[in-house]
């Protein structure tokens, strides 16, 4: 039924917090996602340019420092061998 669809959407999820963020942002990855050799997160700016890549992910919570990320909206793609998850977050 409909409930199982929304449950499936919740299973493969990544939350970013705080969002918007100032100094660092945390990616919280749901426990149902398997990390494999290709697990990575790519962060892109609004023009689609890749500004950061996190490879070989093995943790369910990943903090990244703002570093040189300018004010604005960013998009992320989590990729492994079986999953693609996208989302967005904002740097203040």
PyMOL commands that set and color helices and strands:
alter all, ss='L'
color gray80, all
select helices_A, chain A and resi 2-11
alter helices_A, ss='H'
color red, helices_A
select strands_A, chain A and resi 14-17+24-29+40-45+50-54+61-65+72-79+84-91
alter strands_A, ss='S'
color yellow, strands_A
deselect
rebuild
show_as cartoon
